[in-house]
Amino acid sequence: MDQSIVIVGDWGGSRLRLWLRQGKSVIHRRDGPGVTALTQSPEQTFLDLVGDWREARPEQAILCGMVGSRMGWTEAPYVPCPAATADVAARTVRLEADGLPVRIVPGLSCVNPLGGPDVMRGEETQVFGALSLDAALRSGRRLLALPGTHNKWAVVEDGRIVTFLTAPIGEAFALLKAQSTLGAGGGSMAEGSAAGFAQGLARIAEHGAQRLPHLLFETRARQLLEAMSPADAMGFLSGLLIGADVAAARDWFGPLPAVTVIGDGPLATLYAQAVNAVGAAASVVDGEAAVLAGLSMITRLQDATT
């Protein structure tokens, strides 16, 4: 049984999650700033965070996410789709931090279903982790949703990511909530309510994703004319955006018999609710479990080739 000690991490734009593992067990976890919020170099930030972990003599560290982008530690060139776990493992970029070997996982690129260029960093590791956790996902054609700042819809065929499509739903919600008239009157300070979210989903179901630009202003008008509370207004706004994203995915992917949502907490639950609202089944894979499983799989495949 493998009892090697390694540091693994998901280093995105907004947050860093690090785990010290021995075999399959997590010994410690530590959080840090995302790539866009660093006040010192990525290398120094990493070394500061894992300083006392070095006493456990980890063999290496492996990191995925925006850490491999041009604004990160070092650029790990995108692997073009279609891509399997082994393709990504073979293209990890190696470096060293104060004597500790570090591997950076590359992201993926594709021509998306709309005919445009698309990229992801970090989500590919979660997808491969989900495939590792659920063998059923490794056969046939599957659709996976990865909610976040930039929501990803990934198409997997027989264990390979063949294409994907990005929608900046989380970013759009944050901007509209904080910096537009839609969040005026206290909405920008409110957490969205379940009732408001359901109402937003219903409006998209009634008029379709193509009416999203026209439905968005109802977030403001309903506060002014119907005394909609700030919490309901922000839930309504979230329901419109997520509902439109799911409805549009159905338009390009076709009927959605089932969608696997990979994510953490309330956002994954909201996406599952929106998938159910269009008549499809939704299952949720824990995002942290997926990234840990994906990094383990990439490490094993990389080690097997060296």
Long-range contacts (C-beta under 8 A, 24 or more apart in sequence): 4-59, 5-56, 5-57, 5-58, 5-59, 6-58, 6-59, 6-60, 6-61, 6-62, 6-299, 7-50, 7-53, 7-58, 7-60, 7-61, 7-62, 7-100, 8-61, 8-62, 8-63, 8-292, 8-295, 8-296, 8-299, 9-46, 9-61, 9-62, 9-63, 9-64, 9-65, 9-67, 9-295, 10-63, 10-64, 10-65, 10-122, 10-125, 10-291, 10-295, 11-35, 11-42, 11-63, 11-64, 11-65, 11-66, 11-67, 11-72, 11-73, 11-122, 12-65, 12-66, 12-121, 12-122, 13-65, 13-66, 13-149, 14-149, 16-45, 16-49, 17-288, 17-291, 18-49, 18-50, 19-292, 20-50, 20-53, 20-56, 20-58, 21-292, 21-296, 22-56, 24-296, 26-292, 27-56, 28-53, 34-66, 35-65, 35-66, 35-67, 35-69, 35-71, 35-72, 36-66, 36-71, 42-67, 42-72, 42-73, 43-73, 43-97, 46-73, 46-97, 46-102, 47-97, 47-98, 50-100, 54-100, 58-100, 59-101, 60-100, 60-101, 60-102, 60-103, 60-299, 61-97, 61-100, 61-101, 61-102, 61-103, 62-92, 62-102, 62-103, 62-104, 62-105, 62-295, 62-298, 62-299, 62-302, 63-102, 63-103, 63-104, 63-105, 64-104, 64-105, 64-121, 64-122, 64-124, 64-125, 64-291, 64-294, 64-295, 64-298, 65-105, 65-121, 65-122, 65-125, 66-121, 66-122, 67-104, 68-93, 68-104, 68-105, 68-106, 68-107, 68-121, 69-107, 69-121, 72-104, 73-102, 73-104, 74-104, 76-104, 76-105, 76-106, 76-107, 77-106, 78-106, 78-107, 78-108, 78-109, 78-119, 79-106, 79-107, 79-108, 79-109, 80-108, 80-109, 80-110, 81-108, 81-109, 81-110, 81-160, 81-161, 81-162, 81-163, 81-164, 82-157, 82-160, 82-161, 82-162, 82-163, 83-108, 83-124, 83-160, 83-161, 84-159, 84-160, 84-161, 85-128, 85-131, 85-132, 85-159, 85-294, 85-297, 85-298, 85-301, 86-301, 88-124, 88-125, 88-128, 88-298, 89-297, 89-298, 89-299, 89-301, 89-302, 89-305, 90-301, 90-302, 90-305, 92-298, 92-302, 103-299, 103-302, 105-295, 105-298, 108-161, 108-164, 110-161, 110-162, 110-163, 110-164, 111-163, 112-163, 112-164, 112-165, 112-166, 113-155, 113-163, 113-165, 113-252, 113-253, 114-165, 114-252, 118-164, 118-165, 118-166, 119-166, 120-152, 120-154, 120-164, 120-166, 122-291, 123-148, 123-152, 123-154, 123-164, 123-262, 124-161, 124-294, 125-290, 125-291, 125-294, 125-295, 125-298, 126-262, 126-287, 126-290, 126-291, 126-294, 127-154, 127-156, 127-161, 127-262, 127-290, 127-294, 128-293, 128-294, 128-297, 128-298, 129-289, 129-290, 129-291, 129-292, 129-293, 129-294, 129-295, 129-296, 129-297, 130-260, 130-262, 130-285, 130-290, 130-293, 130-294, 131-156, 131-159, 132-293, 132-294, 132-296, 132-297, 133-285, 133-289, 133-290, 133-293, 134-260, 134-285, 137-260, 142-258, 142-260, 143-249, 143-253, 143-256, 143-258, 143-259, 143-260, 144-259, 144-260, 144-261, 144-262, 145-246, 145-249, 145-259, 145-260, 145-261, 145-262, 145-263, 145-271, 145-275, 146-261, 146-262, 146-263, 146-287, 147-242, 147-261, 147-263, 147-267, 147-268, 147-270, 147-271, 148-263, 148-267, 149-174, 151-245, 151-271, 153-249, 153-253, 155-253, 165-249, 165-252, 167-245, 167-248, 169-241, 169-242, 169-245, 170-267, 172-241, 173-237, 173-238, 173-241, 176-216, 176-219, 176-237, 177-234, 177-237, 181-220, 182-216, 182-217, 182-219, 182-220, 182-233, 182-237, 183-233, 183-234, 184-220, 184-223, 185-223, 185-230, 185-233, 186-230, 187-219, 187-223, 187-230, 187-233, 187-234, 187-237, 189-230, 190-229, 190-230, 190-231, 190-233, 190-234, 191-231, 191-234, 192-231, 192-232, 192-234, 192-235, 192-236, 192-237, 192-238, 192-239, 193-229, 193-231, 193-232, 193-234, 193-235, 194-235, 195-232, 195-235, 196-228, 196-229, 196-231, 196-232, 196-233, 196-234, 196-235, 196-236, 196-237, 196-238, 196-239, 197-235, 197-236, 197-238, 197-239, 197-242, 197-270, 197-273, 198-235, 198-239, 199-232, 199-235, 199-236, 199-239, 200-235, 200-236, 200-237, 200-238, 200-239, 200-240, 200-241, 200-242, 200-243, 201-239, 201-242, 201-243, 201-273, 201-274, 201-277, 202-239, 203-236, 203-239, 203-240, 203-243, 204-239, 204-240, 204-243, 204-244, 204-247, 205-243, 205-247, 205-277, 205-278, 208-247, 209-243, 209-244, 209-245, 209-247, 209-248, 209-251, 212-240, 212-241, 212-244, 215-240, 216-240, 238-270, 239-274, 242-270, 242-271, 242-274, 243-274, 243-277, 245-274, 246-271, 246-274, 246-275, 246-277, 246-278, 247-278, 250-278, 250-280, 255-280, 256-280, 257-281, 258-282, 258-283, 259-283, 260-284, 260-285, 261-285, 262-287, 262-290, 263-287, 264-288
